[in-house]
Amino acid sequence: MKRFLLLCAVFGLAAGCANQPSNESSTRMKGPAAKKINKELTIHGDTRIDPYYWLNDRENPEVISYLEAENAYTKDQLGHTDAFQTKLFEEIVDRIPKTDESVPYFYNEYWYYTRYVDGGEYPIYCRKKGGMEADEEILLNVNEMAEGHEYYQAGGLSVSPDNKTLSYGVDTVSRRIYTIHFKNLETGEETGVPIENTTGRAVWANDNKTVFYSTKDETLRAYKIFRHRMGVEGDVEVFHEDDPTFGTYVYNSKSRDYIIIGSGATLSQEYRVLDANNPEGDFRILQPRERNLEYSIAHYGDYFYILTNMDAQNFRLMRTPVNEGSKDTWEEVVAHREETLLEGIEIFNDYLVLEERTNGLNQIQIRPWEGEPHYIEFDNETYTAGISNNPDFASKELRMYYSSMTTPSSVIDYHMAERTKKVMKEAKVLGDFDKNNYASERIWATAEDGTQIPMSIVYRKGMKKNGANPTLIYGYGSYGATIDPGFSYGRLSLLDRGFVFAIAHIRGGQYLGRQWYENGKLLTKKNTFTDFVDCSKHLIEAGYTSEEHLYALGGSAGGLLMGAIVNMAPELYNGVISAVPFVDVVTTMLDESIPLTTGEYDEWGNPNSKEYYDYILSYSPYDQVEAKEYPNLLVTTGLHDSQVQYWEPAKWVAKLRDMKTGDQLLLLHTNMDAGHGGASGRFESFKETAMEYAFMLDLEGIKE
């Protein structure tokens, strides 16, 4: 409490902090009141007044003081739940095996796997030569590497073709800016010169000495590809993506025959290829970029296989000889289907495997190069399945994954000739978990325009549709990203306390195909928000819950969704959790210095055009805050967030606190050491989950 009052006094917030807090959640005190410095923002003859624009300077001590004051206020208001939060956290992590190991996969003479040890927050990356009975070789023990760091992320591991050198990326700030390091796997020592300001992964050429990597500009857009030769000073720029709406990346083909540079925007891609045996050669463009032409490539034998939307809204598969590339040379392998979205492929010597989605459900089709195709059978009403890691062309087995809202994640090897499944591992849930105690189903809500919107729901058996069930509805609905119905260790803590959990598969994702995405972006973006509201209404009308017991959750673009729905229909929800929310849409989309802005124009529209400015302004949560009652709100962010800058939620909360009526909770929690993905480590992030759950459970009067 003293810390809270001190921050209030330092920041000039005494008027907002005068009331002594109570340990009872029913007593509300005013939160910190951020000072106002009006800034005029004028475009298209329209002037917006932004009193909290000044919060966008993380180097300003007053900004940090304000964020700390909000953190102190949140801690104070949720302080009576501290013991409950600890219980929830321990309950969640106690379900997860502390000692665990991934299913190994074989590549280039070695079996690779990841394991965790009791007391360790981070993975240990390992391999064994020839067979799993061989001696273990530790590539990286991230637990040791992370010592002394508040945040630590190691990733992008890549081993040279001769198996002697490891490259990997490290981020210690959570801005997704990585330094690439090299390790001599024969001596165990660091080697070479670290490479800073990268996306984290080095791509090896076949000479075992040359790597390619991408770097970021001041907006954190990956924009250049460099060639680095071990032991040679001065890296060589081989590609510069000068279109600010595109990002670039580099990777190896599965065959390891090619180094591939990709350039991607929302509606267009372009690829360049180089013989991996000739790293100092020149990259060759396949099909030059065209607006609205999307494609990706995979190499096998004499062909590049091309997954594309050319004359195919739901995508089709084509191929072209490796010495060709332009779309004039593409020939069809798998035709477009109106009812099925083709999401991905995997190629083997004897089989072509397709990842598809029909009526919202994942399907995997096995197509022998010679013989009749078939589908892998799944027996759940709503589930998640897909292709996993398959580095070996010669394999007769497909490594895949499967889970549902009631079934923990499984790794399965499917024998494509014998049509048999072998469960290699099903994730363990410690304690008294029994998946037969839970039920899941898929239901449909009717949107305001008559469209049927699917939802996947899960609950503990015995649930009665009497309107009294606390219910959490989750949504995202942007970028064509589909939120599939998988299993969650943490969610059990809600289900076992009577919660119903629902995923709203709203427009803006691709759950029902590409058209589902097209009808939830740009000038149809509001469908995303109204779909979510209509799903919420359906849960109430069908008796699952009521306005007094309904909660909503979304993060990032899903946080924008939360901001929109509390402006549109605040009366439907008792509480809303908005994580790292993109809520200041107009200002951000007009600021090309902010990471991701220019690359987002095809998703949200470019507000430099008045048509898009007016439309975005009409739903932008920050701009649409009004003097009215809002639900209880918990907003979270990270100071170092590189995708949604911390000041968006900070400004939003400041404006809400100034304008909202009623005594509902309004809480802002800023992780001062993390970014968009939250805390690093295997278990640490569950502390924020426990806080979110305690926020809702406390509002329900559930104390344990």
DAGI-V180371 format. One record per residue. N is the residue number from 0. RES is the residue in three letters. NEAR is the number of other C-alpha atoms within 12 Angstrom. Layout:
BEGIN
n: <N/N>
res: <RES/RES>
near: <NEAR/NEAR>
END
This chain:
BEGIN
n: <0/1/2/3/4/5/6/7/8/9/10/11/12/13/14/15/16/17/18/19/20/21/22/23/24/25/26/27/28/29/30/31/32/33/34/35/36/37/38/39/40/41/42/43/44/45/46/47/48/49/50/51/52/53/54/55/56/57/58/59/60/61/62/63/64/65/66/67/68/69/70/71/72/73/74/75/76/77/78/79/80/81/82/83/84/85/86/87/88/89/90/91/92/93/94/95/96/97/98/99/100/101/102/103/104/105/106/107/108/109/110/111/112/113/114/115/116/117/118/119/120/121/122/123/124/125/126/127/128/129/130/131/132/133/134/135/136/137/138/139/140/141/142/143/144/145/146/147/148/149/150/151/152/153/154/155/156/157/158/159/160/161/162/163/164/165/166/167/168/169/170/171/172/173/174/175/176/177/178/179/180/181/182/183/184/185/186/187/188/189/190/191/192/193/194/195/196/197/198/199/200/201/202/203/204/205/206/207/208/209/210/211/212/213/214/215/216/217/218/219/220/221/222/223/224/225/226/227/228/229/230/231/232/233/234/235/236/237/238/239/240/241/242/243/244/245/246/247/248/249/250/251/252/253/254/255/256/257/258/259/260/261/262/263/264/265/266/267/268/269/270/271/272/273/274/275/276/277/278/279/280/281/282/283/284/285/286/287/288/289/290/291/292/293/294/295/296/297/298/299/300/301/302/303/304/305/306/307/308/309/310/311/312/313/314/315/316/317/318/319/320/321/322/323/324/325/326/327/328/329/330/331/332/333/334/335/336/337/338/339/340/341/342/343/344/345/346/347/348/349/350/351/352/353/354/355/356/357/358/359/360/361/362/363/364/365/366/367/368/369/370/371/372/373/374/375/376/377/378/379/380/381/382/383/384/385/386/387/388/389/390/391/392/393/394/395/396/397/398/399/400/401/402/403/404/405/406/407/408/409/410/411/412/413/414/415/416/417/418/419/420/421/422/423/424/425/426/427/428/429/430/431/432/433/434/435/436/437/438/439/440/441/442/443/444/445/446/447/448/449/450/451/452/453/454/455/456/457/458/459/460/461/462/463/464/465/466/467/468/469/470/471/472/473/474/475/476/477/478/479/480/481/482/483/484/485/486/487/488/489/490/491/492/493/494/495/496/497/498/499/500/501/502/503/504/505/506/507/508/509/510/511/512/513/514/515/516/517/518/519/520/521/522/523/524/525/526/527/528/529/530/531/532/533/534/535/536/537/538/539/540/541/542/543/544/545/546/547/548/549/550/551/552/553/554/555/556/557/558/559/560/561/562/563/564/565/566/567/568/569/570/571/572/573/574/575/576/577/578/579/580/581/582/583/584/585/586/587/588/589/590/591/592/593/594/595/596/597/598/599/600/601/602/603/604/605/606/607/608/609/610/611/612/613/614/615/616/617/618/619/620/621/622/623/624/625/626/627/628/629/630/631/632/633/634/635/636/637/638/639/640/641/642/643/644/645/646/647/648/649/650/651/652/653/654/655/656/657/658/659/660/661/662/663/664/665/666/667/668/669/670/671/672/673/674/675/676/677/678/679/680/681/682/683/684/685/686/687/688/689/690/691/692/693/694/695/696/697/698/699/700/701/702/703>
res: <MET/LYS/ARG/PHE/LEU/LEU/LEU/CYS/ALA/VAL/PHE/GLY/LEU/ALA/ALA/GLY/CYS/ALA/ASN/GLN/PRO/SER/ASN/GLU/SER/SER/THR/ARG/MET/LYS/GLY/PRO/ALA/ALA/LYS/LYS/ILE/ASN/LYS/GLU/LEU/THR/ILE/HIS/GLY/ASP/THR/ARG/ILE/ASP/PRO/TYR/TYR/TRP/LEU/ASN/ASP/ARG/GLU/ASN/PRO/GLU/VAL/ILE/SER/TYR/LEU/GLU/ALA/GLU/ASN/ALA/TYR/THR/LYS/ASP/GLN/LEU/GLY/HIS/THR/ASP/ALA/PHE/GLN/THR/LYS/LEU/PHE/GLU/GLU/ILE/VAL/ASP/ARG/ILE/PRO/LYS/THR/ASP/GLU/SER/VAL/PRO/TYR/PHE/TYR/ASN/GLU/TYR/TRP/TYR/TYR/THR/ARG/TYR/VAL/ASP/GLY/GLY/GLU/TYR/PRO/ILE/TYR/CYS/ARG/LYS/LYS/GLY/GLY/MET/GLU/ALA/ASP/GLU/GLU/ILE/LEU/LEU/ASN/VAL/ASN/GLU/MET/ALA/GLU/GLY/HIS/GLU/TYR/TYR/GLN/ALA/GLY/GLY/LEU/SER/VAL/SER/PRO/ASP/ASN/LYS/THR/LEU/SER/TYR/GLY/VAL/ASP/THR/VAL/SER/ARG/ARG/ILE/TYR/THR/ILE/HIS/PHE/LYS/ASN/LEU/GLU/THR/GLY/GLU/GLU/THR/GLY/VAL/PRO/ILE/GLU/ASN/THR/THR/GLY/ARG/ALA/VAL/TRP/ALA/ASN/ASP/ASN/LYS/THR/VAL/PHE/TYR/SER/THR/LYS/ASP/GLU/THR/LEU/ARG/ALA/TYR/LYS/ILE/PHE/ARG/HIS/ARG/MET/GLY/VAL/GLU/GLY/ASP/VAL/GLU/VAL/PHE/HIS/GLU/ASP/ASP/PRO/THR/PHE/GLY/THR/TYR/VAL/TYR/ASN/SER/LYS/SER/ARG/ASP/TYR/ILE/ILE/ILE/GLY/SER/GLY/ALA/THR/LEU/SER/GLN/GLU/TYR/ARG/VAL/LEU/ASP/ALA/ASN/ASN/PRO/GLU/GLY/ASP/PHE/ARG/ILE/LEU/GLN/PRO/ARG/GLU/ARG/ASN/LEU/GLU/TYR/SER/ILE/ALA/HIS/TYR/GLY/ASP/TYR/PHE/TYR/ILE/LEU/THR/ASN/MET/ASP/ALA/GLN/ASN/PHE/ARG/LEU/MET/ARG/THR/PRO/VAL/ASN/GLU/GLY/SER/LYS/ASP/THR/TRP/GLU/GLU/VAL/VAL/ALA/HIS/ARG/GLU/GLU/THR/LEU/LEU/GLU/GLY/ILE/GLU/ILE/PHE/ASN/ASP/TYR/LEU/VAL/LEU/GLU/GLU/ARG/THR/ASN/GLY/LEU/ASN/GLN/ILE/GLN/ILE/ARG/PRO/TRP/GLU/GLY/GLU/PRO/HIS/TYR/ILE/GLU/PHE/ASP/ASN/GLU/THR/TYR/THR/ALA/GLY/ILE/SER/ASN/ASN/PRO/ASP/PHE/ALA/SER/LYS/GLU/LEU/ARG/MET/TYR/TYR/SER/SER/MET/THR/THR/PRO/SER/SER/VAL/ILE/ASP/TYR/HIS/MET/ALA/GLU/ARG/THR/LYS/LYS/VAL/MET/LYS/GLU/ALA/LYS/VAL/LEU/GLY/ASP/PHE/ASP/LYS/ASN/ASN/TYR/ALA/SER/GLU/ARG/ILE/TRP/ALA/THR/ALA/GLU/ASP/GLY/THR/GLN/ILE/PRO/MET/SER/ILE/VAL/TYR/ARG/LYS/GLY/MET/LYS/LYS/ASN/GLY/ALA/ASN/PRO/THR/LEU/ILE/TYR/GLY/TYR/GLY/SER/TYR/GLY/ALA/THR/ILE/ASP/PRO/GLY/PHE/SER/TYR/GLY/ARG/LEU/SER/LEU/LEU/ASP/ARG/GLY/PHE/VAL/PHE/ALA/ILE/ALA/HIS/ILE/ARG/GLY/GLY/GLN/TYR/LEU/GLY/ARG/GLN/TRP/TYR/GLU/ASN/GLY/LYS/LEU/LEU/THR/LYS/LYS/ASN/THR/PHE/THR/ASP/PHE/VAL/ASP/CYS/SER/LYS/HIS/LEU/ILE/GLU/ALA/GLY/TYR/THR/SER/GLU/GLU/HIS/LEU/TYR/ALA/LEU/GLY/GLY/SER/ALA/GLY/GLY/LEU/LEU/MET/GLY/ALA/ILE/VAL/ASN/MET/ALA/PRO/GLU/LEU/TYR/ASN/GLY/VAL/ILE/SER/ALA/VAL/PRO/PHE/VAL/ASP/VAL/VAL/THR/THR/MET/LEU/ASP/GLU/SER/ILE/PRO/LEU/THR/THR/GLY/GLU/TYR/ASP/GLU/TRP/GLY/ASN/PRO/ASN/SER/LYS/GLU/TYR/TYR/ASP/TYR/ILE/LEU/SER/TYR/SER/PRO/TYR/ASP/GLN/VAL/GLU/ALA/LYS/GLU/TYR/PRO/ASN/LEU/LEU/VAL/THR/THR/GLY/LEU/HIS/ASP/SER/GLN/VAL/GLN/TYR/TRP/GLU/PRO/ALA/LYS/TRP/VAL/ALA/LYS/LEU/ARG/ASP/MET/LYS/THR/GLY/ASP/GLN/LEU/LEU/LEU/LEU/HIS/THR/ASN/MET/ASP/ALA/GLY/HIS/GLY/GLY/ALA/SER/GLY/ARG/PHE/GLU/SER/PHE/LYS/GLU/THR/ALA/MET/GLU/TYR/ALA/PHE/MET/LEU/ASP/LEU/GLU/GLY/ILE/LYS/GLU>
near: <23/15/19/33/29/22/31/34/21/21/27/22/27/23/19/28/32/20/20/22/28/18/18/19/30/19/18/26/29/36/43/43/36/38/28/18/14/15/16/17/20/18/19/15/12/14/16/22/19/27/24/34/31/27/35/30/23/23/13/13/17/23/31/28/33/41/43/32/41/45/36/30/41/37/29/35/37/38/25/24/32/27/17/27/31/25/23/35/32/22/31/35/32/26/28/28/23/23/22/25/24/26/28/27/32/24/30/24/20/27/28/34/30/28/30/27/21/20/18/24/32/33/35/33/32/32/35/26/23/18/19/20/12/15/14/22/26/27/37/39/25/34/27/18/23/25/17/11/21/23/35/37/40/38/32/28/31/37/36/30/28/21/29/26/33/40/43/39/35/36/33/29/32/30/37/38/36/34/33/38/36/39/29/25/24/16/15/17/16/20/23/23/20/25/34/24/32/38/39/38/39/46/44/43/37/28/24/29/33/31/47/44/49/44/38/32/25/19/27/31/41/40/36/34/40/36/34/32/27/29/16/14/13/13/24/21/20/32/31/26/30/16/19/30/30/31/39/38/38/40/36/37/35/27/31/30/29/37/42/41/42/42/42/35/34/34/28/28/35/38/38/37/38/32/28/32/23/21/31/25/16/21/24/25/24/34/32/22/26/21/19/20/26/33/45/36/39/38/35/30/23/16/26/40/37/43/40/39/30/30/21/28/30/36/37/35/39/35/35/29/23/28/20/22/31/26/30/16/20/29/24/23/23/30/24/25/21/20/23/32/41/41/40/32/39/43/39/30/23/25/30/36/39/36/33/39/33/23/24/38/38/43/34/38/36/35/27/22/17/12/13/14/21/20/22/32/20/21/16/23/25/37/35/37/36/37/34/25/28/29/29/25/27/19/25/26/35/43/35/36/35/41/32/34/40/37/34/32/29/30/29/29/32/32/20/34/23/15/19/17/24/21/21/23/23/23/26/26/27/20/16/14/24/19/28/16/20/28/26/32/26/29/24/29/32/26/27/20/14/13/21/24/38/39/39/42/39/42/36/31/22/18/27/18/21/17/24/24/34/43/46/45/44/38/48/42/46/43/35/34/28/33/35/38/39/32/33/30/35/32/38/40/37/36/35/32/28/30/37/45/47/46/42/49/51/55/46/43/37/40/46/40/36/37/25/37/33/34/31/37/36/31/27/27/39/35/36/44/43/37/44/50/41/36/44/48/33/32/43/31/21/22/23/35/35/28/32/26/38/44/49/50/45/41/34/40/40/41/43/46/51/50/49/44/43/43/35/30/28/32/25/35/40/37/42/50/48/45/47/45/45/47/48/43/46/39/39/38/33/30/22/24/19/29/29/35/36/30/35/34/33/31/36/42/31/31/34/27/19/19/17/29/33/25/25/38/37/24/37/40/37/44/36/29/33/23/15/22/28/35/39/42/41/51/48/49/46/40/39/33/37/33/35/38/40/44/43/48/49/50/43/48/44/37/36/43/37/26/22/28/20/19/21/30/38/44/44/46/40/43/35/28/25/36/36/34/32/40/35/33/28/31/31/28/25/34/29/34/35/34/37/44/46/38/41/42/36/32/31/30/18/22/22/21>
END
